[in-house]
Amino acid sequence: MLRFNNIGKNYAVGKQQVAVLQGVSGELAAGEMVALCGPSGSGKSTLLQILGALDLRYQGEIEFAAKPFPRTAPAATLLRRQQLGFIFQRFNLVPVLTAEENVMLPLQLRGWSTEQQLQAARAMLTQVGLAAQLQQKPAALSGGQQQRVAIARAMVSRPALVIADEPTASLDSVSAQQVINLLRELCHQSGSAVLVATHDPRMAASCDRTIRLHDGRILMEAAA
Ligand SMILES: Nc1ncnc2c1ncn2[C@@H]1O[C@H](COP(=O)(O)OP(=O)(O)OP(=O)(O)O)[C@@H](O)[C@H]1O
């Protein structure tokens, strides 16, 4: 579903170019949940930005659903809206919207009718265990509940690829385990590929496979 080949990324620090990713290659199949691990600064977030079509300035080739990855901002925006879902460490919900409205957002961007958006958002929030919190705003929810809303938002449109950056890092142990179980269940059920950057060994152990980065290179790839 997703193949990336020989990805390189440099940042300019002063007058020098610093290589943050060098010759990184790999692939993700539909319905596969892959952990992206490695020490702080190894390049995980940088790779997620590139594979999430948020950073278009990189070397190498990416193929998504057997097509070349977008190289222009409008094409990248379209791909993100239509095919990708995102989950962040700090949830990034819209604070003035209810849980239900937050989950409706990606469907609104895809042009669904309000009735279809409502039905899908309610079904998805019920699936993540938040049927009683549909009308709550993020501030009234716990961290674990907010992250479950964020997962519902990322997956409600059945995206081909979900990019998750440290989704359990802000959560207590029990909420983290719920989020891990939920991601795994939804990934396998929906057929979305999930790439999750994580320092959490329980998350990595729940994934189908691990890609390990060190100093911007792939150190090893192993079954979890
Ligand atoms: N905008 C930038 N300009 C210059 N250097 C950057 C920039 N963004 C990231 N870097 C550098 O790139 C390297 C990789 O950063 P990245 O955030 O991808 O690592 P990471 O593995 O996600 O780390 P962490 O686990 O701490 O989130 C680091 O050395 C970082 O300082």
The ligand as an SDF file (V2000), in Angstrom:
LIG
                    3D

 31 33  0  0  0  0  0  0  0  0999 V2000
   13.2210   22.1760   11.6730 N   0  0  0  0  0  0  0  0  0  0  0  0
   14.3920   21.6120   12.0200 C   0  0  0  0  0  0  0  0  0  0  0  0
   15.5650   22.2460   11.8150 N   0  0  0  0  0  0  0  0  0  0  0  0
   16.7420   21.6810   12.1450 C   0  0  0  0  0  0  0  0  0  0  0  0
   16.8520   20.4550   12.6890 N   0  0  0  0  0  0  0  0  0  0  0  0
   15.7320   19.7800   12.9380 C   0  0  0  0  0  0  0  0  0  0  0  0
   14.4350   20.3040   12.6250 C   0  0  0  0  0  0  0  0  0  0  0  0
   13.4990   19.3780   12.9800 N   0  0  0  0  0  0  0  0  0  0  0  0
   14.1730   18.3290   13.4920 C   0  0  0  0  0  0  0  0  0  0  0  0
   15.5050   18.5610   13.4680 N   0  0  0  0  0  0  0  0  0  0  0  0
   16.5520   17.6330   13.9270 C   0  0  0  0  0  0  0  0  0  0  0  0
   16.3610   16.4220   13.2570 O   0  0  0  0  0  0  0  0  0  0  0  0
   16.6940   15.3220   14.1140 C   0  0  0  0  0  0  0  0  0  0  0  0
   15.5570   14.3190   14.1340 C   0  0  0  0  0  0  0  0  0  0  0  0
   14.4280   14.9160   14.7590 O   0  0  0  0  0  0  0  0  0  0  0  0
   13.0500   14.1470   14.9290 P   0  0  0  0  0  0  0  0  0  0  0  0
   12.1120   15.0850   15.6250 O   0  0  0  0  0  0  0  0  0  0  0  0
   12.6290   13.5970   13.6280 O   0  0  0  0  0  0  0  0  0  0  0  0
   13.4780   12.9510   15.9040 O   0  0  0  0  0  0  0  0  0  0  0  0
   12.5580   11.9570   16.7250 P   0  0  0  0  0  0  0  0  0  0  0  0
   13.1420   10.6000   16.5390 O   0  0  0  0  0  0  0  0  0  0  0  0
   11.1330   12.1390   16.3490 O   0  0  0  0  0  0  0  0  0  0  0  0
   12.7800   12.4340   18.2140 O   0  0  0  0  0  0  0  0  0  0  0  0
   11.7680   12.3750   19.4910 P   0  0  0  0  0  0  0  0  0  0  0  0
   11.6660   10.9250   19.8510 O   0  0  0  0  0  0  0  0  0  0  0  0
   12.5010   13.1870   20.5330 O   0  0  0  0  0  0  0  0  0  0  0  0
   10.4830   13.0000   19.0550 O   0  0  0  0  0  0  0  0  0  0  0  0
   17.0410   15.9150   15.4710 C   0  0  0  0  0  0  0  0  0  0  0  0
   18.4420   15.9800   15.5890 O   0  0  0  0  0  0  0  0  0  0  0  0
   16.4400   17.2940   15.4080 C   0  0  0  0  0  0  0  0  0  0  0  0
   17.1790   18.1930   16.1920 O   0  0  0  0  0  0  0  0  0  0  0  0
  1  2  1  0
  2  3  1  0
  2  7  2  0
  3  4  2  0
  4  5  1  0
  5  6  2  0
  6  7  1  0
  6 10  1  0
  7  8  1  0
  8  9  2  0
  9 10  1  0
 10 11  1  0
 11 12  1  0
 11 30  1  0
 12 13  1  0
 13 14  1  0
 13 28  1  0
 14 15  1  0
 15 16  1  0
 16 17  2  0
 16 18  1  0
 16 19  1  0
 19 20  1  0
 20 21  2  0
 20 22  1  0
 20 23  1  0
 23 24  1  0
 24 25  2  0
 24 26  1  0
 24 27  1  0
 28 29  1  0
 28 30  1  0
 30 31  1  0
M  END
$$$$
